[in-house]
């Protein structure tokens, strides 16, 4: 009976690990979406206020969006490493 309980507890801990990794990956992608939305909003407002600076704002926006995507990708890879451990 105790062996069965130990096995069930081990399986339950693994399930919590999968759930935590899934929630972490989901939060990383939602955070990246919100971050890129804010970057785009700021860039559009900046270009509307100063149309002559559109090229500089656009290139800065692309760099910032790439950095946000890199952080989100890193978080998702870490969650996958936890699951596939």
Secondary structure, 3 states (H helix, E strand, C coil): CHHHHHHHHHHHHHHHHHHHHHHHHHHHHHHHHHHHHHHHHHHHHHHHHCHHHHHHHHHHHHHHHHHHHHHHHHHHHHHHHHHCC
